[in-house]
């Protein structure tokens, strides 16, 4: 009965890795029908839905784990997005978000300006606050690569 939701699944690379590592139910959502179509060509046995993170089409407490990789900087209303994510996350479930953050502020501003669809680059401090305000606990953060960091928390 283990279940994972990938928000902003894009072309399905993350879904493919999840499928290799778990036998549970794997679901992906993305706003882009084009991205979902590409994901369908890469991976079978995964449910894919066109959906906005601010209005997830799932029942309360539907997923053990919710992941998002490199999509948060595209979210228009992250407060609403976190509310929805926590709504569909089971008690004791884990939220894992990986996103971009440059150590030099001017690089974040450049990325925000020139990356199509980028709304805002969130700092690790801002990300920690989003997790905390939703009541997530056991919050951990670490840099995963030169320009990426990961934040984890448990409901």
C-alpha positions in Angstrom: 0.0 0.0 0.0 3.0 2.3 -0.2 2.3 5.3 -2.4 4.4 8.2 -3.8 3.3 11.4 -5.5 5.8 13.2 -7.8 4.7 16.9 -8.2 5.9 18.5 -11.4 7.0 15.2 -12.8 7.9 16.6 -16.1 9.2 14.1 -18.6 9.2 11.3 -16.1 12.9 10.9 -15.2 12.2 11.0 -11.5 9.2 8.6 -11.9 11.4 6.1 -13.7 13.9 6.2 -10.7 11.0 5.8 -8.2 9.6 2.9 -10.2 13.0 1.1 -10.0 13.3 1.6 -6.2 9.7 0.9 -5.0 7.0 -1.6 -5.6 4.3 0.8 -4.4 1.8 3.0 -6.2 3.6 5.8 -8.1 1.7 8.8 -9.3 2.9 11.9 -11.2 1.3 15.3 -11.8 2.3 18.1 -14.1 0.6 21.1 -15.6 2.0 20.4 -19.0 0.2 17.9 -21.2 3.3 17.8 -23.4 5.5 16.8 -20.5 3.0 14.1 -19.4 3.0 12.8 -23.0 6.7 12.5 -23.0 6.6 10.8 -19.6 4.1 8.2 -20.9 6.6 7.2 -23.6 9.3 6.6 -20.9 7.5 4.7 -18.2 4.7 2.2 -17.9 2.6 1.3 -14.8 2.6 4.8 -13.4 -0.6 7.0 -13.2 -0.1 10.5 -14.7 -2.5 13.4 -14.2 -2.6 16.9 -15.5 -2.9 18.9 -12.3 -1.8 22.1 -10.5 0.0 21.7 -7.2 -2.5 24.2 -5.8 -5.5 21.9 -6.6 -4.4 18.3 -6.4 -7.1 15.8 -7.5 -6.6 13.3 -4.7 -8.3 12.5 -1.4 -7.0 13.6 1.9 -4.1 11.4 3.3 -3.6 9.6 0.0 0.3 9.4 -0.1 3.1 8.1 2.1 5.6 10.3 0.3 5.3 13.4 -1.8 8.4 14.5 -3.8 9.1 17.5 -6.0 12.2 18.0 -8.0 13.1 21.3 -9.6 9.5 22.6 -9.8 8.9 24.7 -6.7 10.4 27.8 -8.4 7.5 27.6 -10.9 4.7 27.6 -8.2 2.6 30.7 -8.3 1.2 30.3 -4.7 3.6 28.2 -2.6 1.5 28.6 0.6 -1.5 27.1 -1.2 0.7 24.4 -2.7 2.1 23.4 0.7 -1.4 23.3 2.1 -2.5 20.9 -0.7 0.6 18.8 -0.4 0.1 18.3 3.3 -3.6 17.6 2.7 -2.8 14.6 0.5 0.2 13.5 2.6 -0.6 10.8 5.2 0.1 11.3 8.9 3.7 10.3 9.4 4.4 10.7 5.6 7.4 12.5 4.2 7.7 15.5 2.0 10.9 15.8 0.0 11.5 18.9 -2.2 14.7 19.5 -4.2 15.1 22.8 -5.9 17.6 25.2 -7.3 19.4 27.8 -5.1 22.6 29.7 -6.1 24.8 30.8 -3.3 25.3 34.2 -5.0 22.1 36.3 -4.8 22.6 37.9 -8.2 22.6 34.5 -9.9 19.2 33.7 -8.3 17.9 37.0 -9.7 19.3 36.2 -13.2 17.7 32.8 -13.1 14.4 34.3 -12.0 14.5 36.7 -14.9 15.6 34.4 -17.7 14.2 30.9 -16.8 10.8 30.5 -18.5 8.1 30.2 -16.0 10.3 30.9 -13.0 8.4 32.7 -10.3 10.9 32.8 -7.4 14.0 31.0 -6.2 13.5 30.1 -2.6 16.4 30.1 -0.1 16.9 27.2 2.3 15.6 29.5 5.1 12.4 30.3 3.1 11.9 26.6 2.3 12.4 25.7 6.0 9.7 28.2 6.9 7.2 26.7 4.5 7.8 23.3 6.0 7.5 24.7 9.5 4.4 26.7 8.9 2.6 23.5 7.7 3.5 21.8 10.9 6.0 19.4 9.3 8.6 18.1 11.7 12.1 16.5 11.6 13.0 19.0 8.9 16.4 18.4 7.4 18.2 20.3 4.7 21.4 19.7 2.7 23.0 20.8 -0.5 22.9 17.9 -3.1 25.0 19.6 -5.8 26.5 22.9 -6.6 23.1 24.6 -7.3 20.6 22.3 -5.7 19.4 21.7 -2.1 17.0 19.2 -0.6 14.5 19.8 2.2 12.8 16.9 3.9 10.1 16.9 6.6 7.6 14.6 8.2 3.9 15.2 8.8 
